[in-house]
Amino acid sequence: MALITLAKDSATSSSTERKGVIVTVQDQGTLDRIQDVMRELQLDDEMHFETTLDSALRRIREGDNTRILIIDLSDSPAPIAELGAARTACGGDVKILALGAVNDVNVYRDVLAAGANDYVVKPPSREVLAAALIKRSTTGGGSSSGLGDIVAFIGSRGGVGATTAAVSCAWLLSEQRQERTALLDLDLHFGTIALHFDTDPGGGLGEALDQPSRIDSLFIERAMVRVSDTLRILATEAGVSELLMTEAGAIDVLLYELRRKFSWVVVDLPRWVLCERSLGGLRDTLRLQTLMRENAPQTRVLLLEAPCGERAAVSRAEFEKAVGKRFDGTISFDAKSAGAATNAGKPLPLAAPRSPVTKEIAELIATLAAPAEAPKRRKFGFGRW
């Protein structure tokens, strides 16, 4: 099993004062105005110009301690996607100022919902720029950003228990720790999260991914299925023959809005790579590690060994040597308890509190999360099985 930290903020320094402004503006007039305002205000920030948003976000991921990111969305083919990616990379510490050519209240609302702190129509006035540049961000690092933590489960092979682990993790977080928790099932055709709670998945997730501009606090509240006072699920059950076209950046927008409302967002991803010690499991674990390294280098990866029975063709030592990392834990094989929980429509910790899996998931949560009363500073994600 691969346990992957998907949503760890790149900008996590809460004790170091942030300085600097990164600008991705394409027209020279706007760039000159930003420079003039910074000189007039006599700011001690250094301005860095980046030709693309990708290069700006790469700079932030590599440790740049900037406090403001200015993005020009005028010619962007997917502004919501770009803002979602920017907010994911910046976390809650960096103030994002979006510039655009459209003066419309709906655009303003969509841009803020996607993660921007403010939206300014071009050409920006000196007064507006001054207010944006001189006002220090009121958010700090870690939990002071107001954003919840993400835990995403990915399993290296089918049947290794990622969904069971995701459901158990979400239930323990919400019921034992009494923290507001969202459980998100991203297997749109064959997801079984709702079955574990003996409820209907609803269609809210499909609508959110199809029309990300509708995603806001009220939409999330209506789309999610209530399990308890502290636990909500968001899922869908698309037809097998239904071809789903998800708009670019929809997931980023959805996750950002969920993190604003919940302390924890637990995600069950469609089967990719929990690691099983088979040759196929080793191959897919290596592929997933490469994917994380190339696309999310700030991601923390934990490995949990899942049961694979007769398919365990690779020894533990050989597996760990090949992936370059020791296992961080093990999830036991308890088919009887898992089957009973599924048939009863209950999370495994509720249906079988004495199962070794319940104890192992609780230990996993203790590793990931600070005590409930302490501020959390990490964003986590797991791999699905």
Secondary structure, 3 states (H helix, E strand, C coil): CEEECCCCCCCCCCCCCCCCEEEECCCHHHHHHHHHHHHHHCCCCCEEECCCHHHHHHHHHCCCCCCEEEEECCCCCCHHHHHHHHHHHHCCCCEEEEEECCCCHHHHHHHHHCCCCEEEECCCCHHHHHHHHHCCCCCCCHHHHCCCEEEEEECCCCCCCHHHHHHHHHHHHHHCCCCCEEEEECCCCCCCCHHHHCCCCCCHHHHHHHCHHHCCHHHHHHHCEECCCCEEEECCCCCCCCCCCCCCCHHHHHHHHHHHHCCEEEEECCCCCCECCCHHHHHHHHHHHHHHHHHCCCCCEEEEECCCHHHCCCCHHHHHHHHCCCCCEECCCCHHHHHHHHHHCCCHHHHCCCCHHHHHHHHHHHHHCCCCCCCCCCCCCCCEC
